[in-house]
Amino acid sequence: MSKKILIIEDDQILRENTAELLILSGYEVITSSDGKDGIRKAASEHPDLILCDIMMPETDGYSVLHALNQNEQTATIPFIFLTAKTENNALRQGMEMGADDFLYKPFEDIELLNAIQSRLKRQDQLTAITGKKDKTQNDQSTHAEVMQELLSKATSINLKDGETLYHQDEYPHFVYYVAEGSIKTYQLSNQGKTFITGIFHSGSLLGYKPVIEKRPSNQFAEANELTEIKKIPANSFLDALYNNPQMSKHFIRHISRRLSKKEEELMSVAYNSVRYRIAFKLLELSENHPNGIIDLPRTDLAGMIGTTAETLVRTLTEFKNDGLIETDEHNITIPDAKKLRNTLIRF
């Protein structure tokens, strides 16, 4: 059975020429001219490998990869970036996000075919290893099925805006699933300053790290709005995690991606300007917030970036005057993510 390859490329000539080459080489090919359509086709067509341009209007290649990484069904598909850029930061950012390879335009036919063959071969080897394990564990449920069972037995609670879910130094008895609304987590310094460590929207799981590590929580969790939470008993969560290989693999990948993201954020704080850090965080939040609208209070956003509210407001005003963002009293939107992302190079 021929392998299926998805090409996401806004350049029609390159897209069609690449598709023709791959068809002649025995591959089944799906094409897409923009990032949003590419994300949809990746989820519906289940390709064996994805070739994706970086610089595309509206939804660029980085956003495509980020979206695919959030979906369990598409997160493990081999992903190769196609780019005309040769800057080291483009390569570093793509690899940190989980890309498997890079091809710089214009590339030779044999270079493309070798890269595809290499990635597909590696994926087949991993699938074979996983398949052998699954044959002896065919009675195990998928990660989604296990989570559904845990949630069906979980207790639901409703939190008001500003109400605390759990405290720093509190020993955990539950893992928490955000059914509706959003939760922010934060830490307090010795001087009493607040540092926002994360924002969790509906569909997110939090509080599992102290449960796994059997330690008190090192942060607070608080509702950002009216929020429904499902409380999963810690022992039930650990039993599912340790006894189900699919659940374990999912969390290993999830934690690994989070660690890579944290390392990237630490590098940003250490070596980049405040303007860079603000732009970077806005792009990240826009991708994760519903409809791309960032509705965090300015003080919370400043706390996440590690700067003062005054510096944040001044920089947001500069971004707005430059046409990089749109703001009102509460919300921030990014009309053109590609334009804001391009400015990171100058910062």
C-alpha positions as CSV (number, residue, x, y, z in Angstrom):
1,M,0.0,0.0,0.0
2,S,1.5,3.4,-1.1
3,K,2.3,6.0,1.6
4,K,0.1,9.1,1.7
5,I,1.9,12.5,1.8
6,L,0.3,15.9,2.5
7,I,1.9,18.9,0.8
8,I,1.0,22.3,2.4
9,E,2.4,25.0,0.1
10,D,1.0,28.3,-1.1
11,D,3.3,28.5,-4.1
12,Q,1.1,26.8,-6.8
13,I,4.0,25.9,-9.2
14,L,6.1,24.4,-6.4
15,R,3.1,22.6,-5.0
16,E,2.1,21.0,-8.3
17,N,5.7,20.1,-9.3
18,T,6.3,18.5,-5.9
19,A,3.1,16.6,-6.1
20,E,3.8,15.3,-9.6
21,L,7.3,14.1,-8.5
22,L,5.9,12.2,-5.6
23,I,3.1,10.6,-7.6
24,L,5.6,9.4,-10.2
25,S,7.6,8.0,-7.3
26,G,4.7,5.9,-6.1
27,Y,3.2,8.0,-3.3
28,E,-0.4,9.0,-2.8
29,V,-0.5,12.8,-2.6
30,I,-2.9,15.3,-1.0
31,T,-2.3,19.0,-1.5
32,S,-3.3,22.2,0.4
33,S,-2.6,25.8,-0.5
34,D,-2.9,27.3,3.0
35,G,-2.2,26.4,6.6
36,K,-5.8,26.2,7.9
37,D,-6.9,23.9,5.1
38,G,-3.7,21.8,5.7
39,I,-4.5,21.4,9.4
40,R,-8.0,20.2,8.5
41,K,-6.8,17.7,5.9
42,A,-4.1,16.4,8.2
43,A,-6.8,15.5,10.7
44,S,-9.3,14.0,8.2
45,E,-6.9,12.3,5.7
46,H,-4.3,10.9,8.2
47,P,-1.3,11.2,6.0
48,D,1.9,9.2,6.6
49,L,4.1,12.4,6.3
50,I,3.6,16.1,5.9
51,L,5.6,18.6,3.8
52,C,4.9,22.1,4.9
53,D,6.1,25.6,3.8
54,I,7.0,28.0,6.7
55,M,6.2,31.4,5.2
56,M,2.4,31.3,4.3
57,P,-0.2,34.0,4.7
58,E,-2.5,34.0,7.8
59,T,-1.5,30.6,9.2
60,D,2.2,29.9,8.8
61,G,4.1,26.7,9.0
62,Y,5.0,27.2,12.7
63,S,1.3,27.6,13.5
64,V,0.4,24.5,11.5
65,L,3.0,22.4,13.4
66,H,1.8,23.8,16.8
67,A,-1.9,22.9,16.0
68,L,-0.9,19.4,14.9
69,N,1.0,18.8,18.0
70,Q,-2.1,19.5,20.1
71,N,-4.0,16.7,18.4
72,E,-3.2,13.2,19.6
73,Q,-4.1,11.8,16.1
74,T,-1.7,14.1,14.2
75,A,1.1,14.8,16.8
76,T,3.2,11.8,15.7
77,I,3.0,12.3,11.9
78,P,6.5,12.9,10.5
79,F,6.8,16.7,9.6
80,I,9.3,18.2,7.2
81,F,9.5,22.0,6.8
82,L,10.1,23.6,3.3
83,T,11.7,27.0,3.5
84,A,13.6,29.5,1.4
85,K,15.0,31.0,4.6
86,T,18.5,30.1,5.9
87,E,18.5,32.0,9.2
88,N,19.6,29.8,12.1
89,N,16.7,31.0,14.2
90,A,14.2,29.6,11.7
91,L,15.9,26.2,11.9
92,R,16.2,26.3,15.7
93,Q,12.6,27.3,16.2
94,G,11.2,24.6,13.9
95,M,13.3,21.8,15.4
96,E,12.4,23.0,19.0
97,M,8.7,22.8,18.0
98,G,9.2,19.1,16.9
99,A,9.8,19.2,13.2
100,D,11.6,16.1,11.9
101,D,13.6,17.7,9.1
102,F,14.2,20.9,7.0
103,L,14.6,21.2,3.2
104,Y,15.8,24.6,1.9
105,K,14.3,25.8,-1.4
106,P,15.2,25.2,-4.1
107,F,15.9,21.5,-3.4
108,E,16.9,18.7,-5.7
109,D,14.4,15.9,-6.5
110,I,16.7,13.3,-5.0
111,E,17.2,15.4,-1.8
112,L,13.4,15.5,-1.3
113,L,12.9,11.8,-2.0
114,N,15.8,10.8,0.3
115,A,14.4,12.9,3.2
116,I,10.9,11.5,2.8
117,Q,12.2,7.9,2.5
118,S,14.4,8.3,5.6
119,R,11.5,9.7,7.7
120,L,9.0,7.1,6.6
121,K,11.5,4.3,7.3
122,R,12.1,5.6,10.8
123,Q,8.3,5.9,11.4
124,D,7.8,2.3,10.2
125,Q,10.4,1.1,12.6
126,L,8.7,2.9,15.5
127,T,5.3,1.5,14.4
128,A,6.7,-2.0,14.2
129,I,8.1,-1.8,17.8
130,T,4.9,-0.3,19.1
131,G,2.9,-2.9,17.2
132,K,4.8,-5.8,18.9
133,K,4.0,-4.3,22.3
134,D,0.4,-3.8,21.4
135,K,-0.1,-7.4,20.4
136,T,0.6,-8.5,23.9
137,Q,-1.5,-5.6,25.3
138,N,-4.5,-5.7,22.9
139,D,-6.9,-5.5,25.8
140,Q,-5.6,-2.0,26.7
141,S,-7.8,1.0,26.0
142,T,-6.6,4.1,24.1
143,H,-5.6,7.2,26.0
144,A,-8.9,8.9,25.0
145,E,-10.9,6.0,26.3
146,V,-9.1,5.9,29.6
147,M,-9.6,9.6,30.1
148,Q,-13.2,9.4,29.2
149,E,-13.7,6.7,31.9
150,L,-11.8,8.7,34.5
151,L,-13.9,11.8,33.7
152,S,-17.2,9.9,33.9
153,K,-16.4,9.0,37.5
154,A,-15.0,12.4,38.4
155,T,-16.7,14.9,40.7
156,S,-17.6,18.3,39.1
157,I,-17.2,21.6,40.9
158,N,-17.9,25.2,39.8
159,L,-15.5,28.1,40.6
160,K,-16.2,31.8,40.4
161,D,-13.8,34.2,38.8
162,G,-10.8,34.6,41.2
163,E,-11.7,31.5,43.3
164,T,-8.7,29.3,44.2
165,L,-8.6,25.7,43.0
166,Y,-5.5,24.7,45.0
167,H,-2.7,26.4,46.9
168,Q,1.0,26.4,46.8
169,D,2.6,23.8,49.2
170,E,-0.7,21.9,49.3
171,Y,-0.4,18.1,49.0
172,P,-2.4,17.0,46.0
173,H,-5.3,14.6,46.2
174,F,-6.7,15.2,42.7
175,V,-5.8,15.9,39.1
176,Y,-8.0,18.5,37.5
177,Y,-9.7,18.7,34.1
178,V,-11.0,22.0,32.8
179,A,-14.5,21.2,31.4
180,E,-15.5,24.9,30.8
181,G,-13.8,28.2,31.4
182,S,-10.1,28.8,32.2
183,I,-7.6,28.4,35.1
184,K,-4.4,30.3,35.7
185,T,-1.5,29.0,37.7
186,Y,1.0,31.2,39.4
187,Q,3.8,31.3,41.9
188,L,4.7,34.0,44.5
189,S,8.3,35.1,45.1
190,N,9.8,35.8,48.5
191,Q,9.0,39.5,47.9
192,G,5.3,38.7,47.2
193,K,5.5,39.2,43.4
194,T,3.2,37.1,41.3
195,F,4.6,35.1,38.3
196,I,2.0,33.5,36.0
197,T,3.2,30.0,35.0
198,G,0.3,28.9,32.8
199,I,-3.2,29.5,31.4
200,F,-5.4,26.4,31.0
201,H,-8.6,26.4,28.9
202,S,-11.4,23.9,28.4
203,G,-10.0,20.4,27.6
204,S,-6.8,21.0,29.6
205,L,-5.5,18.8,32.4
206,L,-3.5,20.3,35.3
207,G,-2.1,19.4,38.7
208,Y,-0.8,16.0,37.5
209,K,3.0,16.8,38.0
210,P,2.9,16.9,41.8
211,V,0.7,13.8,41.8
212,I,3.2,11.9,39.6
213,E,6.2,13.2,41.6
214,K,4.4,12.7,45.0
215,R,5.2,16.1,46.2
216,P,3.3,19.3,47.3
217,S,2.2,21.7,44.6
218,N,4.7,24.5,43.9
219,Q,2.1,26.9,42.6
220,F,-1.4,28.3,43.1
221,A,-4.3,27.6,40.7
222,E,-7.2,30.1,40.3
223,A,-10.2,30.6,38.1
224,N,-10.0,33.3,35.5
225,E,-13.8,33.2,34.9
226,L,-16.7,31.1,35.8
227,T,-15.2,27.6,35.4
228,E,-16.3,24.0,35.7
229,I,-13.7,21.6,36.9
230,K,-13.7,17.8,37.1
231,K,-11.7,16.4,40.0
232,I,-10.0,13.0,39.2
233,P,-8.8,11.2,42.4
234,A,-5.0,11.0,42.3
235,N,-4.9,7.3,42.9
236,S,-7.3,6.6,40.0
237,F,-5.2,8.8,37.7
238,L,-1.9,7.0,38.7
239,D,-3.4,3.6,38.3
240,A,-4.5,4.5,34.8
241,L,-1.1,6.1,34.0
242,Y,1.0,3.1,35.2
243,N,-1.2,0.3,33.9
244,N,-2.1,1.6,30.4
245,P,0.8,1.9,27.9
246,Q,-1.2,4.2,25.6
247,M,-1.8,6.6,28.5
248,S,1.9,6.4,29.5
249,K,3.1,7.2,26.0
250,H,0.7,10.1,25.7
251,F,2.0,11.7,28.9
252,I,5.6,11.1,28.0
253,R,5.2,13.0,24.7
254,H,3.1,15.7,26.4
255,I,5.6,16.3,29.2
256,S,8.5,16.2,26.7
257,R,6.8,18.9,24.6
258,R,6.2,21.1,27.7
259,L,9.8,20.8,28.8
260,S,11.0,21.9,25.3
261,K,8.7,24.8,25.5
262,K,9.9,25.8,29.0
263,E,13.5,25.6,27.8
264,E,12.7,27.9,24.9
265,E,11.0,30.4,27.2
266,L,14.0,30.4,29.5
267,M,16.3,31.1,26.6
268,S,14.0,33.9,25.5
269,V,14.1,35.5,29.0
270,A,17.9,35.2,29.2
271,Y,18.9,36.5,25.8
272,N,16.1,38.4,24.2
273,S,14.7,41.9,24.7
274,V,11.4,42.7,26.4
275,R,9.8,43.5,23.0
276,Y,10.8,40.1,21.7
277,R,9.5,38.3,24.8
278,I,6.2,40.2,24.6
279,A,5.8,39.4,20.9
280,F,6.7,35.8,21.4
281,K,4.2,35.4,24.3
282,L,1.4,37.1,22.3
283,L,1.9,34.7,19.4
284,E,1.8,31.7,21.8
285,L,-1.3,32.9,23.6
286,S,-3.1,33.7,20.4
287,E,-2.6,30.2,19.2
288,N,-3.9,28.7,22.4
289,H,-6.8,31.1,23.2
290,P,-10.3,30.5,21.8
291,N,-10.7,32.4,18.5
292,G,-7.2,33.8,18.9
293,I,-8.5,36.5,21.4
294,I,-6.2,37.2,24.3
295,D,-8.4,38.3,27.2
296,L,-5.9,38.3,30.1
297,P,-5.6,41.2,32.5
298,R,-2.5,43.3,31.7
299,T,-1.0,42.5,35.1
300,D,-1.4,38.8,34.5
301,L,0.2,39.1,31.1
302,A,3.1,41.1,32.5
303,G,3.6,38.4,35.1
304,M,3.8,35.7,32.5
305,I,6.4,37.6,30.6
306,G,8.4,38.7,33.6
307,T,8.1,42.5,33.1
308,T,6.2,45.4,34.7
309,A,2.7,46.3,33.7
310,E,3.9,49.7,32.7
311,T,6.5,48.3,30.3
312,L,3.9,45.9,28.9
313,V,1.3,48.6,28.2
314,R,3.9,50.9,26.6
315,T,5.1,48.1,24.3
316,L,1.5,47.1,23.4
317,T,0.8,50.6,22.4
318,E,3.9,50.6,20.2
319,F,2.8,47.3,18.6
320,K,-0.7,48.8,18.0
321,N,0.7,51.9,16.4
322,D,2.8,49.7,14.2
323,G,-0.2,47.7,13.1
324,L,1.0,44.5,14.7
325,I,-1.9,44.0,17.1
326,E,-5.4,45.3,17.8
327,T,-6.5,46.1,21.3
328,D,-9.4,47.4,23.3
329,E,-9.8,47.9,27.1
330,H,-9.6,44.1,27.7
331,N,-8.8,42.1,24.6
332,I,-5.8,41.7,22.3
333,T,-6.0,40.2,18.8
334,I,-3.3,39.6,16.2
335,P,-4.6,40.4,12.7
336,D,-1.6,39.0,10.9
337,A,0.5,36.4,12.9
338,K,3.0,36.2,10.1
339,K,3.7,39.9,10.3
340,L,4.3,39.8,14.1
341,R,6.4,36.7,13.8
342,N,8.6,38.3,11.2
343,T,9.3,41.2,13.6
344,L,11.0,38.7,16.0
345,I,14.0,38.6,13.7
346,R,14.5,42.4,14.1
347,F,14.0,42.3,17.9
